[in-house]
Amino acid sequence: MPSVTPDSGVVCEPKPFVFPEAVEPTASVPFTDEVYWTIRIKDYITVACHRYRFISVIMMAFVAVLVAYITHGDALGWMQQNSALAATIAIIGLATYHYFFSERSVYCIDHHEFTPPDEWRVSRADIVKILSTDKHLTPESVAFMERLLSKSGTSDRTAFPPNLVRSLKTGERWTATLEDSRYEAEQAMGGALQGLMDKTGLSPKDIDVLIVNCSLLSPTPSLCALLVHKFGMRSDILTYNLSGMGCSANGVSIDLAQR
């Protein structure tokens, strides 16, 4: 529609907004054969360094023998005359290799599971009522879910998220906001961590690494930041927040703790 400016009184036609064309992102370095082989060579060097680290111990022993040969002319005779010193050098070399290159062992010292409060527990009939508050679900869909519940092994004291249980009192559809998700995560993860510290006698300041895995929720600030702030952990703690990985994140968490 035409518009009139208050100063000049001139009728002007508003210009339609033109969206800019989407440009496909390009790499800063063209992916040529030279770049490809550079990446491959770096990969081979990395694999060689990890697979043949024992060569460093052999090189250390070779250097020790070479130094003894240069200094005394007879390396074997020098080692026989100074067997204690040679053994000490060998032990130091092996200890250095073990410290820098051996993999750390990871043990599960203790564990604790979060126990939901009774207010979160519902029966199978309550679950059907909760599902019925969603007007997008047809009666056939609710009946199908009811049949699934009867054969899925769900008990009459199953813990449900508090935002879903709240719909039993209000009779309205449940809410699914970020605030609801953060509250549930804080209660579950915070309760499990607090129970673990009570069981082991650890304090929040004793924790060096915190790894959190949640498949569906990945807020900002992260769940790790939520727990660090909640328990007042150290400022130099290492935190890792995994999301969207499902059960495979368990193995990744152990690998992170090992590294």
Secondary structure, DSSP 8 states (H G I E B T S, - for coil): --EE-TTT--EE---------------SS---HHHHHHHHHHHHHHHHHHHTTHHHHHHHHHHHHHHHHHHHS-HHHHHHHTHHHHHHHHHHHHHHHHHHHS---------------GGGEE-HHHHHHHHHT-TTS-HHHHHHHHHHHHHTT--TTEE--HHHHHHHHH-S-----HHHHHHHHHHHHHHHHHHHHHHHT--GGG--EEEEEESS---SS-HHHHHHHHHT--TT-EEEEEES-TTHHHHHHHHHHH-
